[in-house]
Amino acid sequence: MDMSAAIETVLADHGVERSGEEGESGWHPAGEVVVRGGVAMNALDAPEMMFLEALPEGRHQVYLSYRDVPREPGEDRAAREVDAVALVAAGAGPQAVTEAEYQDEADDVNFVGEHLSALYCDAGRWAIGRALQEVSGVADYADHALAELRAQEASGVAHPVLSVVFDPESGANALIFPTCADVSSTILVGRDEAGEGVCVVWADFD
């Protein structure tokens, strides 16, 4: 079993149906996120953030599930959007992911972006959009990131994603990717027998 199948097994075990009828193209490795403290996945301009103290500090692997999205001519949206996100602890394999004990820790502040979202750690900053704006010097970072993702897509990148260090002192980075939703209704946090965090999956984007 590979990691993609392991994540799908976890979702299926918790009643998250993913039929792929909308052209879903599956899970893909998207790089790493440096975790210092809690971790969140939400829109850059989300009014509230939900940080999960789920995984130990370190560099952890991110997997993104993309789906193909039909577009009308001239419509301002990505041809592919992320419809689920998985953060897997460094060194954890598919068996550890499937054998972890999961709880759904979603609440009502899991705001997903209409055009893009970010996965990042707290690192002492609550507003990820402002942190990215400060470190880049770009006044409207969301528009800048959206243009970067569109440029990747136009150049033939099948799974567009940006990795931006927003806290040089700690090395904390944000992974930014195209989405179109209001909330993530399912957030599964998996821990091993010792209570150590193994995997977090955000799904059920509505």
PyMOL CGO cylinders between C-alpha atoms (Angstrom):
from pymol import cmd
from pymol.cgo import CYLINDER

trace = [
    CYLINDER, 0.00, 0.00, 0.00, 1.34, 3.43, -0.94, 0.3, 1, 1, 1, 1, 1, 1,
    CYLINDER, 1.34, 3.43, -0.94, 0.66, 6.67, 0.92, 0.3, 1, 1, 1, 1, 1, 1,
    CYLINDER, 0.66, 6.67, 0.92, -2.17, 7.70, -1.40, 0.3, 1, 1, 1, 1, 1, 1,
    CYLINDER, -2.17, 7.70, -1.40, -4.02, 4.45, -0.72, 0.3, 1, 1, 1, 1, 1, 1,
    CYLINDER, -4.02, 4.45, -0.72, -3.33, 4.74, 3.01, 0.3, 1, 1, 1, 1, 1, 1,
    CYLINDER, -3.33, 4.74, 3.01, -4.87, 8.21, 3.19, 0.3, 1, 1, 1, 1, 1, 1,
    CYLINDER, -4.87, 8.21, 3.19, -7.89, 7.08, 1.18, 0.3, 1, 1, 1, 1, 1, 1,
    CYLINDER, -7.89, 7.08, 1.18, -8.32, 4.12, 3.55, 0.3, 1, 1, 1, 1, 1, 1,
    CYLINDER, -8.32, 4.12, 3.55, -8.38, 6.47, 6.54, 0.3, 1, 1, 1, 1, 1, 1,
    CYLINDER, -8.38, 6.47, 6.54, -10.99, 8.69, 4.88, 0.3, 1, 1, 1, 1, 1, 1,
    CYLINDER, -10.99, 8.69, 4.88, -13.15, 5.72, 3.89, 0.3, 1, 1, 1, 1, 1, 1,
    CYLINDER, -13.15, 5.72, 3.89, -12.97, 4.31, 7.42, 0.3, 1, 1, 1, 1, 1, 1,
    CYLINDER, -12.97, 4.31, 7.42, -14.41, 7.60, 8.68, 0.3, 1, 1, 1, 1, 1, 1,
    CYLINDER, -14.41, 7.60, 8.68, -17.22, 7.87, 6.18, 0.3, 1, 1, 1, 1, 1, 1,
    CYLINDER, -17.22, 7.87, 6.18, -15.68, 10.44, 3.85, 0.3, 1, 1, 1, 1, 1, 1,
    CYLINDER, -15.68, 10.44, 3.85, -16.95, 9.51, 0.40, 0.3, 1, 1, 1, 1, 1, 1,
    CYLINDER, -16.95, 9.51, 0.40, -14.70, 10.42, -2.50, 0.3, 1, 1, 1, 1, 1, 1,
    CYLINDER, -14.70, 10.42, -2.50, -16.02, 8.87, -5.69, 0.3, 1, 1, 1, 1, 1, 1,
    CYLINDER, -16.02, 8.87, -5.69, -13.89, 10.85, -8.10, 0.3, 1, 1, 1, 1, 1, 1,
    CYLINDER, -13.89, 10.85, -8.10, -16.89, 11.60, -10.29, 0.3, 1, 1, 1, 1, 1, 1,
    CYLINDER, -16.89, 11.60, -10.29, -15.77, 15.22, -10.78, 0.3, 1, 1, 1, 1, 1, 1,
    CYLINDER, -15.77, 15.22, -10.78, -12.46, 14.31, -12.40, 0.3, 1, 1, 1, 1, 1, 1,
    CYLINDER, -12.46, 14.31, -12.40, -10.50, 13.85, -9.22, 0.3, 1, 1, 1, 1, 1, 1,
    CYLINDER, -10.50, 13.85, -9.22, -6.88, 13.15, -10.10, 0.3, 1, 1, 1, 1, 1, 1,
    CYLINDER, -6.88, 13.15, -10.10, -5.63, 11.79, -6.80, 0.3, 1, 1, 1, 1, 1, 1,
    CYLINDER, -5.63, 11.79, -6.80, -3.02, 12.51, -4.13, 0.3, 1, 1, 1, 1, 1, 1,
    CYLINDER, -3.02, 12.51, -4.13, 0.37, 13.99, -4.92, 0.3, 1, 1, 1, 1, 1, 1,
    CYLINDER, 0.37, 13.99, -4.92, 3.39, 14.85, -2.75, 0.3, 1, 1, 1, 1, 1, 1,
    CYLINDER, 3.39, 14.85, -2.75, 3.56, 18.64, -2.45, 0.3, 1, 1, 1, 1, 1, 1,
    CYLINDER, 3.56, 18.64, -2.45, 6.71, 19.16, -0.40, 0.3, 1, 1, 1, 1, 1, 1,
    CYLINDER, 6.71, 19.16, -0.40, 7.20, 19.76, 3.30, 0.3, 1, 1, 1, 1, 1, 1,
    CYLINDER, 7.20, 19.76, 3.30, 5.88, 22.11, 5.95, 0.3, 1, 1, 1, 1, 1, 1,
    CYLINDER, 5.88, 22.11, 5.95, 8.02, 23.14, 8.90, 0.3, 1, 1, 1, 1, 1, 1,
    CYLINDER, 8.02, 23.14, 8.90, 5.91, 22.70, 12.04, 0.3, 1, 1, 1, 1, 1, 1,
    CYLINDER, 5.91, 22.70, 12.04, 6.60, 24.84, 15.10, 0.3, 1, 1, 1, 1, 1, 1,
    CYLINDER, 6.60, 24.84, 15.10, 3.64, 24.76, 17.46, 0.3, 1, 1, 1, 1, 1, 1,
    CYLINDER, 3.64, 24.76, 17.46, 0.14, 24.37, 16.05, 0.3, 1, 1, 1, 1, 1, 1,
    CYLINDER, 0.14, 24.37, 16.05, -0.70, 23.84, 12.40, 0.3, 1, 1, 1, 1, 1, 1,
    CYLINDER, -0.70, 23.84, 12.40, -3.60, 25.24, 10.38, 0.3, 1, 1, 1, 1, 1, 1,
    CYLINDER, -3.60, 25.24, 10.38, -5.06, 25.02, 6.86, 0.3, 1, 1, 1, 1, 1, 1,
    CYLINDER, -5.06, 25.02, 6.86, -7.25, 27.90, 5.76, 0.3, 1, 1, 1, 1, 1, 1,
    CYLINDER, -7.25, 27.90, 5.76, -7.78, 30.86, 3.44, 0.3, 1, 1, 1, 1, 1, 1,
    CYLINDER, -7.78, 30.86, 3.44, -5.14, 33.59, 3.57, 0.3, 1, 1, 1, 1, 1, 1,
    CYLINDER, -5.14, 33.59, 3.57, -7.79, 36.08, 4.68, 0.3, 1, 1, 1, 1, 1, 1,
    CYLINDER, -7.79, 36.08, 4.68, -9.71, 33.75, 7.02, 0.3, 1, 1, 1, 1, 1, 1,
    CYLINDER, -9.71, 33.75, 7.02, -11.42, 35.69, 9.84, 0.3, 1, 1, 1, 1, 1, 1,
    CYLINDER, -11.42, 35.69, 9.84, -10.52, 32.92, 12.30, 0.3, 1, 1, 1, 1, 1, 1,
    CYLINDER, -10.52, 32.92, 12.30, -7.94, 30.11, 12.33, 0.3, 1, 1, 1, 1, 1, 1,
    CYLINDER, -7.94, 30.11, 12.33, -7.97, 26.69, 13.96, 0.3, 1, 1, 1, 1, 1, 1,
    CYLINDER, -7.97, 26.69, 13.96, -4.49, 25.59, 15.04, 0.3, 1, 1, 1, 1, 1, 1,
    CYLINDER, -4.49, 25.59, 15.04, -4.02, 21.92, 15.88, 0.3, 1, 1, 1, 1, 1, 1,
    CYLINDER, -4.02, 21.92, 15.88, -1.33, 20.86, 18.32, 0.3, 1, 1, 1, 1, 1, 1,
    CYLINDER, -1.33, 20.86, 18.32, -1.18, 17.56, 16.49, 0.3, 1, 1, 1, 1, 1, 1,
    CYLINDER, -1.18, 17.56, 16.49, 2.30, 16.74, 15.20, 0.3, 1, 1, 1, 1, 1, 1,
    CYLINDER, 2.30, 16.74, 15.20, 5.73, 17.07, 16.81, 0.3, 1, 1, 1, 1, 1, 1,
    CYLINDER, 5.73, 17.07, 16.81, 7.98, 19.88, 15.69, 0.3, 1, 1, 1, 1, 1, 1,
    CYLINDER, 7.98, 19.88, 15.69, 9.88, 19.17, 12.50, 0.3, 1, 1, 1, 1, 1, 1,
    CYLINDER, 9.88, 19.17, 12.50, 9.58, 18.99, 8.73, 0.3, 1, 1, 1, 1, 1, 1,
    CYLINDER, 9.58, 18.99, 8.73, 6.56, 16.96, 7.71, 0.3, 1, 1, 1, 1, 1, 1,
    CYLINDER, 6.56, 16.96, 7.71, 5.39, 15.73, 4.31, 0.3, 1, 1, 1, 1, 1, 1,
    CYLINDER, 5.39, 15.73, 4.31, 2.31, 17.23, 2.64, 0.3, 1, 1, 1, 1, 1, 1,
    CYLINDER, 2.31, 17.23, 2.64, 0.04, 15.42, 0.19, 0.3, 1, 1, 1, 1, 1, 1,
    CYLINDER, 0.04, 15.42, 0.19, -2.60, 17.28, -1.82, 0.3, 1, 1, 1, 1, 1, 1,
    CYLINDER, -2.60, 17.28, -1.82, -5.58, 15.77, -3.59, 0.3, 1, 1, 1, 1, 1, 1,
    CYLINDER, -5.58, 15.77, -3.59, -6.42, 17.63, -6.80, 0.3, 1, 1, 1, 1, 1, 1,
    CYLINDER, -6.42, 17.63, -6.80, -9.58, 17.42, -8.86, 0.3, 1, 1, 1, 1, 1, 1,
    CYLINDER, -9.58, 17.42, -8.86, -10.15, 18.67, -12.40, 0.3, 1, 1, 1, 1, 1, 1,
    CYLINDER, -10.15, 18.67, -12.40, -12.67, 21.52, -12.56, 0.3, 1, 1, 1, 1, 1, 1,
    CYLINDER, -12.67, 21.52, -12.56, -14.71, 22.32, -15.69, 0.3, 1, 1, 1, 1, 1, 1,
    CYLINDER, -14.71, 22.32, -15.69, -14.35, 26.00, -16.61, 0.3, 1, 1, 1, 1, 1, 1,
    CYLINDER, -14.35, 26.00, -16.61, -16.35, 28.32, -18.80, 0.3, 1, 1, 1, 1, 1, 1,
    CYLINDER, -16.35, 28.32, -18.80, -14.30, 30.46, -21.23, 0.3, 1, 1, 1, 1, 1, 1,
    CYLINDER, -14.30, 30.46, -21.23, -12.84, 33.42, -19.37, 0.3, 1, 1, 1, 1, 1, 1,
    CYLINDER, -12.84, 33.42, -19.37, -13.81, 32.09, -15.94, 0.3, 1, 1, 1, 1, 1, 1,
    CYLINDER, -13.81, 32.09, -15.94, -11.32, 33.09, -13.24, 0.3, 1, 1, 1, 1, 1, 1,
    CYLINDER, -11.32, 33.09, -13.24, -10.63, 29.80, -11.50, 0.3, 1, 1, 1, 1, 1, 1,
    CYLINDER, -10.63, 29.80, -11.50, -8.02, 27.08, -11.61, 0.3, 1, 1, 1, 1, 1, 1,
    CYLINDER, -8.02, 27.08, -11.61, -8.34, 24.11, -13.96, 0.3, 1, 1, 1, 1, 1, 1,
    CYLINDER, -8.34, 24.11, -13.96, -7.41, 21.96, -10.97, 0.3, 1, 1, 1, 1, 1, 1,
    CYLINDER, -7.41, 21.96, -10.97, -8.27, 22.60, -7.34, 0.3, 1, 1, 1, 1, 1, 1,
    CYLINDER, -8.27, 22.60, -7.34, -7.24, 20.91, -4.12, 0.3, 1, 1, 1, 1, 1, 1,
    CYLINDER, -7.24, 20.91, -4.12, -10.17, 19.15, -2.41, 0.3, 1, 1, 1, 1, 1, 1,
    CYLINDER, -10.17, 19.15, -2.41, -8.31, 17.50, 0.48, 0.3, 1, 1, 1, 1, 1, 1,
    CYLINDER, -8.31, 17.50, 0.48, -5.01, 17.95, 2.33, 0.3, 1, 1, 1, 1, 1, 1,
    CYLINDER, -5.01, 17.95, 2.33, -2.92, 15.45, 4.31, 0.3, 1, 1, 1, 1, 1, 1,
    CYLINDER, -2.92, 15.45, 4.31, 0.02, 16.27, 6.59, 0.3, 1, 1, 1, 1, 1, 1,
    CYLINDER, 0.02, 16.27, 6.59, 2.08, 13.18, 7.45, 0.3, 1, 1, 1, 1, 1, 1,
    CYLINDER, 2.08, 13.18, 7.45, 4.68, 13.12, 10.21, 0.3, 1, 1, 1, 1, 1, 1,
    CYLINDER, 4.68, 13.12, 10.21, 8.30, 12.78, 9.15, 0.3, 1, 1, 1, 1, 1, 1,
    CYLINDER, 8.30, 12.78, 9.15, 9.30, 9.13, 8.86, 0.3, 1, 1, 1, 1, 1, 1,
    CYLINDER, 9.30, 9.13, 8.86, 5.74, 7.78, 9.05, 0.3, 1, 1, 1, 1, 1, 1,
    CYLINDER, 5.74, 7.78, 9.05, 4.88, 5.22, 6.39, 0.3, 1, 1, 1, 1, 1, 1,
    CYLINDER, 4.88, 5.22, 6.39, 1.54, 4.03, 5.03, 0.3, 1, 1, 1, 1, 1, 1,
    CYLINDER, 1.54, 4.03, 5.03, 1.17, 1.37, 7.74, 0.3, 1, 1, 1, 1, 1, 1,
    CYLINDER, 1.17, 1.37, 7.74, 1.62, 3.93, 10.52, 0.3, 1, 1, 1, 1, 1, 1,
    CYLINDER, 1.62, 3.93, 10.52, -0.96, 6.17, 8.86, 0.3, 1, 1, 1, 1, 1, 1,
    CYLINDER, -0.96, 6.17, 8.86, -3.60, 3.45, 8.59, 0.3, 1, 1, 1, 1, 1, 1,
    CYLINDER, -3.60, 3.45, 8.59, -2.96, 2.03, 12.07, 0.3, 1, 1, 1, 1, 1, 1,
    CYLINDER, -2.96, 2.03, 12.07, -3.19, 5.39, 13.86, 0.3, 1, 1, 1, 1, 1, 1,
    CYLINDER, -3.19, 5.39, 13.86, -6.23, 6.16, 16.03, 0.3, 1, 1, 1, 1, 1, 1,
    CYLINDER, -6.23, 6.16, 16.03, -8.18, 9.04, 14.46, 0.3, 1, 1, 1, 1, 1, 1,
    CYLINDER, -8.18, 9.04, 14.46, -10.56, 11.60, 15.88, 0.3, 1, 1, 1, 1, 1, 1,
    CYLINDER, -10.56, 11.60, 15.88, -12.46, 14.23, 13.92, 0.3, 1, 1, 1, 1, 1, 1,
    CYLINDER, -12.46, 14.23, 13.92, -11.47, 17.56, 15.46, 0.3, 1, 1, 1, 1, 1, 1,
    CYLINDER, -11.47, 17.56, 15.46, -13.28, 19.86, 13.04, 0.3, 1, 1, 1, 1, 1, 1,
    CYLINDER, -13.28, 19.86, 13.04, -15.22, 22.81, 14.40, 0.3, 1, 1, 1, 1, 1, 1,
    CYLINDER, -15.22, 22.81, 14.40, -16.84, 25.85, 12.78, 0.3, 1, 1, 1, 1, 1, 1,
    CYLINDER, -16.84, 25.85, 12.78, -13.74, 27.93, 11.96, 0.3, 1, 1, 1, 1, 1, 1,
    CYLINDER, -13.74, 27.93, 11.96, -12.14, 25.84, 9.21, 0.3, 1, 1, 1, 1, 1, 1,
    CYLINDER, -12.14, 25.84, 9.21, -12.33, 28.49, 6.50, 0.3, 1, 1, 1, 1, 1, 1,
    CYLINDER, -12.33, 28.49, 6.50, -11.14, 27.34, 3.08, 0.3, 1, 1, 1, 1, 1, 1,
    CYLINDER, -11.14, 27.34, 3.08, -10.33, 29.89, 0.37, 0.3, 1, 1, 1, 1, 1, 1,
    CYLINDER, -10.33, 29.89, 0.37, -12.51, 30.79, -2.57, 0.3, 1, 1, 1, 1, 1, 1,
    CYLINDER, -12.51, 30.79, -2.57, -9.39, 30.85, -4.80, 0.3, 1, 1, 1, 1, 1, 1,
    CYLINDER, -9.39, 30.85, -4.80, -6.48, 29.60, -2.69, 0.3, 1, 1, 1, 1, 1, 1,
    CYLINDER, -6.48, 29.60, -2.69, -5.58, 28.34, 0.79, 0.3, 1, 1, 1, 1, 1, 1,
    CYLINDER, -5.58, 28.34, 0.79, -2.45, 27.80, 2.83, 0.3, 1, 1, 1, 1, 1, 1,
    CYLINDER, -2.45, 27.80, 2.83, -1.10, 25.10, 5.14, 0.3, 1, 1, 1, 1, 1, 1,
    CYLINDER, -1.10, 25.10, 5.14, 1.27, 26.52, 7.77, 0.3, 1, 1, 1, 1, 1, 1,
    CYLINDER, 1.27, 26.52, 7.77, 2.29, 26.47, 11.42, 0.3, 1, 1, 1, 1, 1, 1,
    CYLINDER, 2.29, 26.47, 11.42, 1.61, 29.12, 14.04, 0.3, 1, 1, 1, 1, 1, 1,
    CYLINDER, 1.61, 29.12, 14.04, 5.20, 30.30, 14.63, 0.3, 1, 1, 1, 1, 1, 1,
    CYLINDER, 5.20, 30.30, 14.63, 3.82, 33.15, 16.72, 0.3, 1, 1, 1, 1, 1, 1,
    CYLINDER, 3.82, 33.15, 16.72, 1.79, 34.68, 13.88, 0.3, 1, 1, 1, 1, 1, 1,
    CYLINDER, 1.79, 34.68, 13.88, -1.97, 34.28, 13.58, 0.3, 1, 1, 1, 1, 1, 1,
    CYLINDER, -1.97, 34.28, 13.58, -2.66, 36.07, 10.28, 0.3, 1, 1, 1, 1, 1, 1,
    CYLINDER, -2.66, 36.07, 10.28, -0.87, 34.12, 7.55, 0.3, 1, 1, 1, 1, 1, 1,
    CYLINDER, -0.87, 34.12, 7.55, -1.88, 36.57, 4.82, 0.3, 1, 1, 1, 1, 1, 1,
    CYLINDER, -1.88, 36.57, 4.82, -0.30, 39.47, 6.68, 0.3, 1, 1, 1, 1, 1, 1,
    CYLINDER, -0.30, 39.47, 6.68, 2.83, 37.45, 7.50, 0.3, 1, 1, 1, 1, 1, 1,
    CYLINDER, 2.83, 37.45, 7.50, 3.29, 36.61, 3.80, 0.3, 1, 1, 1, 1, 1, 1,
    CYLINDER, 3.29, 36.61, 3.80, 2.68, 40.23, 2.88, 0.3, 1, 1, 1, 1, 1, 1,
    CYLINDER, 2.68, 40.23, 2.88, 5.31, 41.43, 5.35, 0.3, 1, 1, 1, 1, 1, 1,
    CYLINDER, 5.31, 41.43, 5.35, 7.99, 38.98, 4.30, 0.3, 1, 1, 1, 1, 1, 1,
    CYLINDER, 7.99, 38.98, 4.30, 7.43, 39.47, 0.56, 0.3, 1, 1, 1, 1, 1, 1,
    CYLINDER, 7.43, 39.47, 0.56, 6.77, 43.21, 0.53, 0.3, 1, 1, 1, 1, 1, 1,
    CYLINDER, 6.77, 43.21, 0.53, 3.77, 42.59, -1.77, 0.3, 1, 1, 1, 1, 1, 1,
    CYLINDER, 3.77, 42.59, -1.77, 0.75, 44.65, -0.76, 0.3, 1, 1, 1, 1, 1, 1,
    CYLINDER, 0.75, 44.65, -0.76, -1.90, 42.15, -1.90, 0.3, 1, 1, 1, 1, 1, 1,
    CYLINDER, -1.90, 42.15, -1.90, -0.22, 38.80, -1.41, 0.3, 1, 1, 1, 1, 1, 1,
    CYLINDER, -0.22, 38.80, -1.41, -3.32, 36.74, -2.24, 0.3, 1, 1, 1, 1, 1, 1,
    CYLINDER, -3.32, 36.74, -2.24, -3.51, 38.23, -5.75, 0.3, 1, 1, 1, 1, 1, 1,
    CYLINDER, -3.51, 38.23, -5.75, 0.25, 37.76, -6.15, 0.3, 1, 1, 1, 1, 1, 1,
    CYLINDER, 0.25, 37.76, -6.15, 0.07, 34.09, -5.11, 0.3, 1, 1, 1, 1, 1, 1,
    CYLINDER, 0.07, 34.09, -5.11, -2.93, 33.47, -7.36, 0.3, 1, 1, 1, 1, 1, 1,
    CYLINDER, -2.93, 33.47, -7.36, -1.02, 34.90, -10.31, 0.3, 1, 1, 1, 1, 1, 1,
    CYLINDER, -1.02, 34.90, -10.31, 1.96, 32.64, -9.48, 0.3, 1, 1, 1, 1, 1, 1,
    CYLINDER, 1.96, 32.64, -9.48, -0.29, 29.57, -9.37, 0.3, 1, 1, 1, 1, 1, 1,
    CYLINDER, -0.29, 29.57, -9.37, -1.94, 30.55, -12.66, 0.3, 1, 1, 1, 1, 1, 1,
    CYLINDER, -1.94, 30.55, -12.66, 1.52, 30.96, -14.23, 0.3, 1, 1, 1, 1, 1, 1,
    CYLINDER, 1.52, 30.96, -14.23, 2.48, 27.46, -13.08, 0.3, 1, 1, 1, 1, 1, 1,
    CYLINDER, 2.48, 27.46, -13.08, -0.73, 26.09, -14.56, 0.3, 1, 1, 1, 1, 1, 1,
    CYLINDER, -0.73, 26.09, -14.56, -0.18, 27.92, -17.86, 0.3, 1, 1, 1, 1, 1, 1,
    CYLINDER, -0.18, 27.92, -17.86, 3.35, 26.50, -18.11, 0.3, 1, 1, 1, 1, 1, 1,
    CYLINDER, 3.35, 26.50, -18.11, 2.00, 22.96, -17.84, 0.3, 1, 1, 1, 1, 1, 1,
    CYLINDER, 2.00, 22.96, -17.84, 2.49, 22.24, -14.12, 0.3, 1, 1, 1, 1, 1, 1,
    CYLINDER, 2.49, 22.24, -14.12, -0.14, 19.60, -13.32, 0.3, 1, 1, 1, 1, 1, 1,
    CYLINDER, -0.14, 19.60, -13.32, -0.26, 20.21, -9.57, 0.3, 1, 1, 1, 1, 1, 1,
    CYLINDER, -0.26, 20.21, -9.57, 0.45, 23.89, -8.85, 0.3, 1, 1, 1, 1, 1, 1,
    CYLINDER, 0.45, 23.89, -8.85, 1.67, 24.78, -5.37, 0.3, 1, 1, 1, 1, 1, 1,
    CYLINDER, 1.67, 24.78, -5.37, 3.86, 27.46, -3.77, 0.3, 1, 1, 1, 1, 1, 1,
    CYLINDER, 3.86, 27.46, -3.77, 6.18, 27.09, -0.80, 0.3, 1, 1, 1, 1, 1, 1,
    CYLINDER, 6.18, 27.09, -0.80, 7.02, 30.39, 0.88, 0.3, 1, 1, 1, 1, 1, 1,
    CYLINDER, 7.02, 30.39, 0.88, 9.09, 30.94, 4.05, 0.3, 1, 1, 1, 1, 1, 1,
    CYLINDER, 9.09, 30.94, 4.05, 7.17, 33.48, 6.11, 0.3, 1, 1, 1, 1, 1, 1,
    CYLINDER, 7.17, 33.48, 6.11, 9.26, 33.32, 9.30, 0.3, 1, 1, 1, 1, 1, 1,
    CYLINDER, 9.26, 33.32, 9.30, 12.99, 33.35, 8.43, 0.3, 1, 1, 1, 1, 1, 1,
    CYLINDER, 12.99, 33.35, 8.43, 13.98, 32.98, 12.10, 0.3, 1, 1, 1, 1, 1, 1,
    CYLINDER, 13.98, 32.98, 12.10, 12.30, 29.60, 12.54, 0.3, 1, 1, 1, 1, 1, 1,
    CYLINDER, 12.30, 29.60, 12.54, 12.26, 28.59, 8.87, 0.3, 1, 1, 1, 1, 1, 1,
    CYLINDER, 12.26, 28.59, 8.87, 8.48, 28.20, 9.02, 0.3, 1, 1, 1, 1, 1, 1,
    CYLINDER, 8.48, 28.20, 9.02, 6.92, 28.07, 5.57, 0.3, 1, 1, 1, 1, 1, 1,
    CYLINDER, 6.92, 28.07, 5.57, 3.45, 28.04, 4.06, 0.3, 1, 1, 1, 1, 1, 1,
    CYLINDER, 3.45, 28.04, 4.06, 2.31, 25.78, 1.25, 0.3, 1, 1, 1, 1, 1, 1,
    CYLINDER, 2.31, 25.78, 1.25, -0.21, 27.67, -0.90, 0.3, 1, 1, 1, 1, 1, 1,
    CYLINDER, -0.21, 27.67, -0.90, -2.49, 25.92, -3.40, 0.3, 1, 1, 1, 1, 1, 1,
    CYLINDER, -2.49, 25.92, -3.40, -5.70, 26.53, -5.39, 0.3, 1, 1, 1, 1, 1, 1,
    CYLINDER, -5.70, 26.53, -5.39, -9.02, 25.76, -3.64, 0.3, 1, 1, 1, 1, 1, 1,
    CYLINDER, -9.02, 25.76, -3.64, -12.64, 26.78, -3.95, 0.3, 1, 1, 1, 1, 1, 1,
    CYLINDER, -12.64, 26.78, -3.95, -14.75, 26.19, -0.83, 0.3, 1, 1, 1, 1, 1, 1,
    CYLINDER, -14.75, 26.19, -0.83, -16.03, 27.73, 2.39, 0.3, 1, 1, 1, 1, 1, 1,
    CYLINDER, -16.03, 27.73, 2.39, -15.08, 25.21, 5.06, 0.3, 1, 1, 1, 1, 1, 1,
    CYLINDER, -15.08, 25.21, 5.06, -13.36, 21.90, 5.71, 0.3, 1, 1, 1, 1, 1, 1,
    CYLINDER, -13.36, 21.90, 5.71, -16.04, 19.87, 7.49, 0.3, 1, 1, 1, 1, 1, 1,
    CYLINDER, -16.04, 19.87, 7.49, -13.72, 16.98, 8.39, 0.3, 1, 1, 1, 1, 1, 1,
    CYLINDER, -13.72, 16.98, 8.39, -10.35, 17.26, 10.12, 0.3, 1, 1, 1, 1, 1, 1,
    CYLINDER, -10.35, 17.26, 10.12, -9.02, 13.84, 11.11, 0.3, 1, 1, 1, 1, 1, 1,
    CYLINDER, -9.02, 13.84, 11.11, -6.10, 13.79, 13.55, 0.3, 1, 1, 1, 1, 1, 1,
    CYLINDER, -6.10, 13.79, 13.55, -4.34, 10.44, 13.87, 0.3, 1, 1, 1, 1, 1, 1,
    CYLINDER, -4.34, 10.44, 13.87, -2.12, 9.43, 16.79, 0.3, 1, 1, 1, 1, 1, 1,
    CYLINDER, -2.12, 9.43, 16.79, -0.15, 6.27, 17.47, 0.3, 1, 1, 1, 1, 1, 1,
    CYLINDER, -0.15, 6.27, 17.47, -0.36, 4.09, 20.61, 0.3, 1, 1, 1, 1, 1, 1,
    CYLINDER, -0.36, 4.09, 20.61, 1.96, 6.47, 22.45, 0.3, 1, 1, 1, 1, 1, 1,
    CYLINDER, 1.96, 6.47, 22.45, -0.27, 9.43, 21.62, 0.3, 1, 1, 1, 1, 1, 1,
    CYLINDER, -0.27, 9.43, 21.62, 2.22, 10.88, 19.14, 0.3, 1, 1, 1, 1, 1, 1,
    CYLINDER, 2.22, 10.88, 19.14, 0.72, 12.63, 16.11, 0.3, 1, 1, 1, 1, 1, 1,
    CYLINDER, 0.72, 12.63, 16.11, 1.10, 10.71, 12.86, 0.3, 1, 1, 1, 1, 1, 1,
    CYLINDER, 1.10, 10.71, 12.86, -1.23, 12.32, 10.32, 0.3, 1, 1, 1, 1, 1, 1,
    CYLINDER, -1.23, 12.32, 10.32, -3.77, 15.12, 9.89, 0.3, 1, 1, 1, 1, 1, 1,
    CYLINDER, -3.77, 15.12, 9.89, -6.26, 15.09, 7.01, 0.3, 1, 1, 1, 1, 1, 1,
    CYLINDER, -6.26, 15.09, 7.01, -8.49, 18.00, 6.02, 0.3, 1, 1, 1, 1, 1, 1,
    CYLINDER, -8.49, 18.00, 6.02, -11.40, 16.88, 3.81, 0.3, 1, 1, 1, 1, 1, 1,
    CYLINDER, -11.40, 16.88, 3.81, -15.09, 17.42, 3.02, 0.3, 1, 1, 1, 1, 1, 1,
    CYLINDER, -15.09, 17.42, 3.02, -14.52, 20.84, 1.48, 0.3, 1, 1, 1, 1, 1, 1,
    CYLINDER, -14.52, 20.84, 1.48, -17.93, 22.48, 1.13, 0.3, 1, 1, 1, 1, 1, 1,
]
cmd.load_cgo(trace, "trace")
